[in-house]
C-alpha cells in the first residue's frame, strides 16, 4: 500500500495551558470552530493540577488537529518554546488558554499575510471579562500603520513615535521560516518575555503588516499570574524588568541598525522604566525587596543616554522623577531591615 504523507498544516497555533479549566473549553471551541480549516493547535499543558489536561484529552479525541504536549511545570516561555519546536505549519500564531481567538479571525489574518507577502502580521484585539461584547468592539490598538507595509526597524520607529509599540505575542502571525532562520526563542527565566521577543522579531522582519479589525479577545482574568499578589512573583517581575531594559539598551548599541531605530529603542526604555518604577512603588511594600531591584536598575548606568534622547520636557521630567524615586528606594534604613 502506498504511503501518503499527511498534509502539512498551514498554521500552527501554540497554546500554553496551566490550570485554566474554567476558560479552556471556550478557547478550544473557538480555535477549532471551522472543521475544514487546515491548522494544528499545539496545546502545551505546563503541569496543570486541575482538569485542564482531561479537557485537552477530550477535545483531542474529537479533533485530530489538536496536538497535546504535556510537560512538567516550567512556565509560559518554556511552554511556548516547546510548541515552537513541535510546530509544522508554515505560519505560527500564539493564543492564551483563557482568551478567545476565533478560527475565522485567524483565517483572515492568514489570508492577508499571504496576499501581502508578509513576514509578520500584527492583528488587533478587544478586552472582555466574562462574555465578549457585541460588535463593534473597541480595539486595543489605534495607532498602527494600517495602510502600510514596513520593515521591522521602521515599524519600531513608527510605534515608538506614536507611543504604541505592542508586544502582544498573541497578536502576531509569523512565518515559521523566519523564526527558524534566526533561531528565535523565548527566555523562560523572564516575566514579560514578550518584550524582548517582539524586539528581536521586529529587527529581523522585512515586511510587517497590520490587520485593524479587533478579532482576538483578551480576557481580564483575575487569576492571571500578572495580577498575582505574591511577593515572589512581583519580585520576579521586577528582576525581569531590569534584564529586559538591559537587553533593550544592548540592542540600541548595535551599529548595524539605523540611528533612528537605535534612538527609538532607547526612547522606549523610558516606557518600560516607568512600568518598573510603578511596580516597585505600588506592588512591593517591603523596602528590603525594593532596594536591590532599584540598585540594579541604577547600576545599568544608562541615564546619560536616556536624558540625551528624551522627547521634550515632559519625558525629561518623567525620567528624572523616576531616577530620584529609584535613588530613594535604593536606600534601606536600619529600621526597615529589622
N, C-alpha and C positions, 0 to 999 in steps of 0.2 A: 504494500500500500504506500502510495506516495505521501511523503511528509510535507505538510503545508505549514509554513511559518505563520504564526499569528500576526495580524495587522498591528503595527506599532501605533500606540495612541498618539493623537495629535497634541494633547495637553496632559501634563501630569500635575495634579493638584495635591500639594503636600499639606496635610492637616495634622499638626501636633495635638495630641489628646492627653489631658491629665485631669482626672476627676471632674468630668464635665457631663455626667449622666443627665442632668436636667435639660441641657440645651442641645446635646449632640444629635439626637434623632432628627430634630428640625433642620440642622445644618446638612446632615447626610441626605435627607429627602430633597433639600434644595439643590444640592450639587448634582445629585443623580436623577433629577426630575425628568430629564429628557433621555429616554431609554435608547434612542438612536445616536446619541452624541458619542463621538469617538474620543474618550478620555479615560484616564485612570485616576482614582482618588487613593492616594497613599496615606493611610491613617497610621501614624506612628504613636502607639499607645506608650506613653512615657511612665510606665509603672503605676498606672491608676489603681487605687484601692477601693473605688466604688464600682458601679455596674457598667462603667464605660466600655470595658473590654467585652463584656457579654453583649452589649448593644452593637458594637462593631462586628462581632461574630455573626449576630443575627442578620444584620444588613448585608454582610459579605456572602452569606448563604443564599440571599435573594438576588444579588447583583455581583457578577464576577468582576466588574470594573473596580470594585473596592478591594484594595490590597491592604491587608493588615500586617503591621510590623511591630510586634511588642518588644519592649526593651526595659531594662531597669531604669529607674528614675534618674535622669541626668540633666533635665532642664530643657527649655524651649529651643535654645540654639543647637544643642546636640540632637534633638528630635528633628529639627529641620535639616541638619546635615545628613542624618540617616535617610531622610526622604530624598535628598538630592542624590545620594549615592545609588538609590534604587530606581530613580526616575528613568523612564524610557521615552517619554514624549518629546516632541520637537520643541515644545514650549513648556515653561514652568510657571505655575501660579501657586500662591500660598493662601490658605484660609484658616482662620482660627476656629476651634471647635464650638465656641459659644456665639459665633457670628452667623451671618447669612450671606452666602454667595449663590445666587440662582444660576442654573445652567444656561438660561437664555442670556443673562448678562455676560457670562464668561464667553459664550459663543460670539456675542457682539464684539467683545474685546479682541478675540482671535481673528475675526473677520477683518477688523480694522488694521490690526498689526500686520496681517498678511498683505492686505491691499496697499498699505503704505510702506511695506518692506522695512519694518521697524526692527530694531534690536530689543527695545523695551517699550511697552505701552504703560502709561500711568493712568489708572482708572480713577473713578470718583466714588464717594461713599456718602451715606447719611448715618445718623445716630438714632438709636431707639433703645427702649428699656425692656418692655415686655413684648408688645406686638409691633411690627413695622407700621409706620404711619401710612396713610393713604397718599397716593401721588397727587400733586407733586411733592417730592421730598426735599427738604433743604439740604443742599450739598455742603460737604465739609470744605472742599477746595473751590475757590472762586477766582484765583489769580494765575491760573496756569495758561501756557501759551496754546490755546485750543486750536487755532488755525495754522499752527506752525509745526515743523519737524526740526528738532535741534540736536546738535551733537551734545553729548553728556556734559562736557565742561561749560558749554553755553547755557545749558539748562540750569546748572548750578548758579551761574551768574544771574540769569533771569530770576530764579526763585529767591535768591538772597536779596536782590534789589526789590522784589515785590513783597519781601518778608513772608514768604510762604514756600519753604522748602520741605515738602512732605517726605518723611522717612517711613511711610507706611508700607511695609513689605507686602501686606495683603492687597495692595492696590497695584502691584507690579506683575505684568505678564512679560516673561523674559525668554529669549531664545536660549534653549539649553546649551547650544554650541558656544555661546558667549560665556556662560558660566564655566563650562568645561575648559575652554581655551585659556581662560585667565585664572582657573582654579579658585573660584570664589567660594568661600565658606563662611559660616557664622562662627564667631568666637563664643563657645559655650560658657566661658567664665564671666561673660559680661551680662549685665542687665541693660536694657535699651540697646541691644546689639543691632537693631535696625539701622541706627545712625551711621555706623562705620560701614555696614553692608551697602547701604544706599550710596554712600560716598564713593566707595570702590567701584560699585556698579556703574555709576554715572561717569566716572573717569575713564572707563573703557568702552562705553557705548557710543556708537557713531550716529545712531538715529533713534531719537526718543520722541514719541508722540503722546497725545493726551486725548482721553475719552471723557467728555464733560458730564455725561449722564450719571447720576449717583445710583449705581446698581448694588454696590456692596453695603451690607448692613452691619455697622459696628454696634454691638450691644453694650450698653452700660451695665456691666456685670459687677455687682457689689462684692463678689468673691474673687475678683481678678487679683492676681498677685501684685499688680501695680498699686492697688488700694490697700495692700496688706498693712496692718498696724504694727507688724513685727519689727522690733528694733534691729534684728539681724538683717531682715530684708531691706530696711531703709538704709542701713549701713552699707550693704552690698550695692544698692543703687548709687549711693554717694561715691563709693570707691570706683564704681564703673564710670561715673561721670568724669572722674579725674583721668582715667585711662582713655576715655573717648575723646576728651578735649586734647589730651596729649597726642592722640592719633590724628586728629584734625590738624593740629598745628604742624605735625610732621608732614602731612600731605601738602600743607601750604608752603613748604620749603622746596618742593620738587621743582627743579629747574626746567623740566620738560613740559610744564604747564604754563599757559599764558599768564601774564601778570594779572589780568582781570580775574581769572579763575582763582589764583592764589589769594588775592585780596578778598574775594568773595568768601572763601573758606575761612579766612581769618575773621571776617565780619560775622560769619555765622557762629563762630565760637562764643560771641557775646550772648547770643540767644541761649546756648547750652549752659553757659556760665551762670546766667540768671536763674535758669531752672535748678542748677546745683545749689545756688545760694538759698533759693526758696525752700528746697528740700531740707537743708540744714536748719533754717530758721523755724519752719513750720512743723517738721516731722521728726526731728531729732532733738528731744528735750534734754538729753544727757550731755553736758558740756564735755565729758570725757570721751564721748563718741564723736562729737562735732570737731573737737580741736585737731586731732590728727588728720582728718579729712581736709579741714581748712588749710592746715600747714602744707599738705601735699599739693593742693591747688596753687598756693602761693609759690611753692618751690618750682613750679613749671617755668617761672621767670619769663612769661610771655607778655607781661604787661606793657613794656615799651612798644611792642608791635601792635598790640590791641589799641593802645592810645593813638598811635600814629595813623591807623586806618579806621578809626571810629567815624561814623557818619554823622556829622553835625554835633551841635552842643548837647542835644538830648541824649544821644548814645554815649557821649563822653561822660555826662553826668551819671548815667546808669552804671557805666563801667567803674568810675571812681567810687561810687557808692558801694558797689559790690566788693571792691578791693578793701575798703575800710571795714566793712562788715566782716570780711574774712579775717582781717588782722585782729579784730576784737574776738572773734570766735577762736582764733588760734591760741589765745592766751587762756590757760586754765589755771584758776586760782587754787590755792591750797584748800580753801573751804569747799570748792567744787569737787575736789578729789577725795574728800573724806567720806 
